[in-house]
Amino acid sequence: EADIYQTPRYLVIGTGKKITLECSQTMGHDKMYWYQQDPGMELHLIHYSYGVNSTEKGDLSSESTVSRIRTEHFPLTLESARPSHTSQYLCASTRRPPPVGGLAKNIQYFGAGTRLSVL
Amino acid sequence: GDSVTQMEGPVTLSEEAFLTINCTYTATGYPSLFWYVQYPGEGLQLLLKATKADDKGSNKGFEATYRKETTSFHLEKGSVQVSDSAVYFCALWRYSSASKIIFGSGTRLSIRP
């Protein structure tokens, strides 16, 4: 059973508001990820982190920003929400992969997601 | 670069029908392969995995075999249930400095009673 939590589950907010989507995991995982999932279901990686004070942009450009001050916490912030930000946001985490030659078990654990609607 | 291509949906079947969702991949070396499932209103969860050629992953009646010669990892189930209605994602991971999982575009499965 994975212990990764996202809040809020649903958020409806007006244009121009600042929002923060929370993601926390209690598994001590080094790596964390944010995905944006469009209505067609496809997942787009927008941010990831290898550990504390490490953040990287993903494959899809996003106006959001992330921070990683603590291992267990990886919040995503939108400074000024717009209707084009309406989407489902999924957070995930995984442990550091083993050295080359070891078993490859890079399993990602996902939170339940935040469905964001910007009016 | 690495990529995953999976069968487009939606797929609609009757209960107790046989299911196949095709997945092929492109990657150098020997990636690990996964199937994830997303039930309505939830995040993704791992369904099964295989870490080397000819491995068979299985869980909840679903199976997939890692076929390196055809670069495929097709998902199968002999008799589907209404509760199997969900979105299924094929994915791969290959050890590298980037170490990101590559997901397919997802296949929506609907089972009729």
Interface residues (C-beta under 8 A of the other chain):
Chain A: A2 Q6 K31 Y33 G40 M41 E42 L43 L45 Y48 L90 C91 A92 T94 P97 V100 L103 A104 K105 N106 I107 Q108 Y109 F110 G111 A112 G113
Chain B: P31 S32 F34 Y36 Q38 G41 E42 G43 L44 Q45 L46 K49 T51 V87 F89 W93 Y95 S99 K100 I101 F103 S105 G106 R108
